[in-house]
Amino acid sequence: MDKVLEITSNDHIIMIDKLCKRILGHPEILGRIIKGFIKEAKDASLEEIIELIKGKKD
């Protein structure tokens, strides 16, 4: 029974990790984080930051 709980727990952690990566990888979410925490991006618009992020992905 403990093995079942261990596997379920590991699967749950993996699922949460994947979801977090998807959320943080979304250009608007990442853009808001950059705008809020990166001094050089403070004066840039969110749209400009998102375009820069999208350009880096391509």
N, C-alpha and C positions, 0 to 999 in steps of 0.2 A: 504493500500500500504506500509506503514512503517513496518508493521509486516513481509511482504514478504522480504523486504530489511534486516531486523534484522535476520531472519532465514537464508537467503543466506549468510550474513556476518558471522554468527556463524558457519555455515557449512564450509565456506572458511577457517576460523581460525582453525577448527578441522582438515581439510585436510592438511593445511600447517604444523600443529603440527605433524601429523602422518608422513608426508614426511621428516620432519627434523629428527625425531626419527629414521627413516629408514636410512637416510644418515649418521647420527652420529653413528648409531649402526653397520655400515659396518666395518668389521675388519681393512681394509686398511686405511680408513678415520680416524677411532679412533686411529689406530697405529701411524699415522702421527701426530695427535694432541698430543698424549702421548709423542712421541719422541721430539716434538718441545717444550713442556712445562713442562715436568717432568724431573727434574735434574737427578734422578737416572737412567732414561732410555736414557740419551743422548748418551751413548757409545754403546748401544744395536743396533743391526741391525733391520730394519723394519720387516724383516721376523721373527726374534725372538719375537718381540713384538706381531705380529699377531698371532703367535703360542700360546703365553701366553693368549691372548684375547680369542682365540678359545677354549683353555683348560678350561677357566673360564665359558664358555657358556655350555659346556658338563656336 
